[in-house]
Amino acid sequence: MDRKEFLLALDEMMELDAGTLTGAEDLESIDSWDSLAVISFIALVDEKLGHVVEGEKLVKAKTVGDLLGLAGIAVAA
């Protein structure tokens, strides 16, 4: 799964229009980023990428780019 595919999966998971997320967004600015979205993110990474995101690291995530990094998806320089 590449960056674009993962961002689209995040859009769908958070019930946003396809193509909404670019990676630069602050998680606090996304209304649908809540406790359910956190659980869904962990499940998405596990299902699609086969690894578990550590809760201690996830609570430190501030941007969508941070989520990409936790998922092991290359973040644009």
Phi, psi and omega in degrees: 000127180265179183304312183297315179298320181291319177298320177296322177295322176294318176306310182296317181299322182265010178057044175256160175297141178304132179090004181292312185277138178244341183114342183268352186290142170283134181299326180298336182274356181258110183303325184276000176276097182223189183299325177294320178295324178298313179296319179295323178297313179301316179294320179300313181296317180297313183291313187274329187243349173076023173220160185261131176275130180285132181303323180298325179281323182296323181293341179274350181294130180245338183229166174298325176301322176298320178297318178301316179299317178297327180280350181084018178268134181301131178260133181302140181286000000 
